[in-house]
Structures are given as structure tokens and as C-alpha cells.
């Protein structure tokens, strides 16, 4: 799961994903997530966050060199889900996560030594989301990690 990078280190996609989970687990405001998943679970227990590889998961050759020697950009969709019942209260919860999730993700730019830069690019798809035959309120954050 890893390959050499320009810094001589090893980019490990699983470790990057696990460190993103660690960052999300530091969130305590507006409340801590019941669960943070670094895999796509079979069901959700909200409020929760899921670290999902995006459709364009890795861009290689971000710097000169071979795949093994160059920088790569890893992209993730961070999905935050809340209950859809009591919609006003849960929309307020999501609104607060719009600030605390990016702040937590960008607080450690190296993801404990696994990356060179972490950027939350935007929040989108705010509203109802379908997951495992259930409907939740959710928002998706687009995260880029240069490793």
C-alpha cells in the first residue's frame, strides 16, 4: 500500500486514511462523533463521519519523477451524517461541523508524518443523504492530502 516519495519516506494510503480518522476523532464541538469510520460501514450511528476515497482518489506525478519518487495528491470525501429527525436541531449541528471539521482536519498538516499538506477544499451536498436504506442529513467535505 505504500511507495517511495521524494522525501525518501513511504506514502501509505491506509495510514493516511487512518490519520484522517484520528483528526476527526479530536472533534468535540458541537459534539463528538458517535463513530468515525475510515471505511464505508454497513450502517451509520449518527452523528458520525466517514472517510471515503473520492472518485479521483490519487493523482500521481504532482512533482518531477516517477510514481515511486514523486509527490501524489490523495483525495477523500469526508461525509458527516446526522439524524434527519428534529431537522432544525440537526441542521444547526451540521452548520457547526462546517467550521469544526475543516479546522480539525487542517490542524495537523503532516497527519503525524504521513503527509506534506492537508487542505479542505469545500463543503457540498448539504442535505438529505441516503445510506443503507435510511435517510440522514449530511454534508460532504472534499479533502486533498499531498503526500
N, C-alpha and C positions, 0 to 999 in steps of 0.2 A: 504493500500500500504506500510505499514511500519511494522517493527518488532524490538524487543529489541536487542541491540548489547552488547558486553562485557563492553563497557564504560557506560552502563546504558542509552545510548541515543537511538534514534529511527532511523533505516535506512529507509528512504523514497525514493523509486526508482524514483518517479515522481520529487521529489525535487532535487535529484542528476542530473537527466536529465535536469531540468531547470537551474541548476547552471552551467552545461557544456555549455548550450546555452549562459549564461551570460559571461562566459570566452571567447567564440568565438566572442561575440559582442564587445569585447575590441580591437579586431584586427583592426589596421588602416593602416598597411603596408603589402603588396604593396598598398592595398586599402581596405577600409572597405567592408564587405559583404553587398550586397543589402538586403539580407534576411538571417536570421539564423533560422532554423526550429528545434524545439525539438519534432517534429512529422514528419511522412512522408507525404509531401504535395501532392496535385493532380497535380501540375505543378511547375516548377522552374523558378526563375528570377535570373540568374547568374550575377556576381559571388555570390555564396551562399554556405552555409554549412548546412548539415542535421545531426542531432544526431539520429542514428538508433540503437536499441538494436541488438547486434550481435546474431548469431545463438546459441552461448553458452552464453546466457545472464547473468546468475548468477551461480557461484559456491559456494555452501554452505559449512560449516564446514572447513573453512580455519584456524580455531583455535579450541581448545577444546571446547566442549559444544554443546548444541542443536542448531537447526537452529535459534531459537529466541535469543540465548545467544552468538553465535559465530560470528566471522568475516565472511564476504562474499566478493567475488570479483565480481563486475559488469563489464561487457564488452560492449563496444559500438563501432560501426563503424561510424566514422566521415567522411562523404562524402563531398568533396569540388568539386563544379562544376563551370566551366567557359564556355563561348561560344566556339563552335568549329570553328567558322569563325575566320579569321585572326589567324590561328593556331600558328604561331611563337610568336606573342604577348601574346596569351593566355597560351601557354606553359611556357613562361617566368613568367607570373602571377602565374601559378601553382608552378613553381620552387621556387618562393619567398614564397608561402604559405607552402612549405615543411619545412621552418625554422620558420615562424611566428606562424603557427597553434600549433605545439608542444610546443613552448615557452609560448604561451598564456594559453594553457590547463594546463601546469605544474606549472604556476606561483602561483597558489593558491592550495597548496597540500591538503587543507581541504575542498575545494569547499564551502567556507563560513560555515564551521562547519558540512557539510554533509558527509565528508569522512575522512579517515586517510592517504590516499596516492593516487596520481594520476600519471599514467605513460603512455606515448605514446610509444607503443612497436615498431611499424613500420609503414611505408607508403607503400601501394601496389596498384595494379590495376590502375596504371597510364596510362591514355589514353582515348579512346572513351568510354563513358558510355551511355546506353540507358535509358531514363526515360520518361514515359508518351508519347510515340510515337515520341520523339525527341532525337537527339544525342548531347551530350555535351562532352567537355574534362573534365576529372575528375581524382581525386586521393582519395584513402580511407586510413584513419588513424585508426589503431587499438588502442583503448584506454582501459586501465584497471583502475578501481577505487576500492580500498579496503575500505569497509565501515563496 
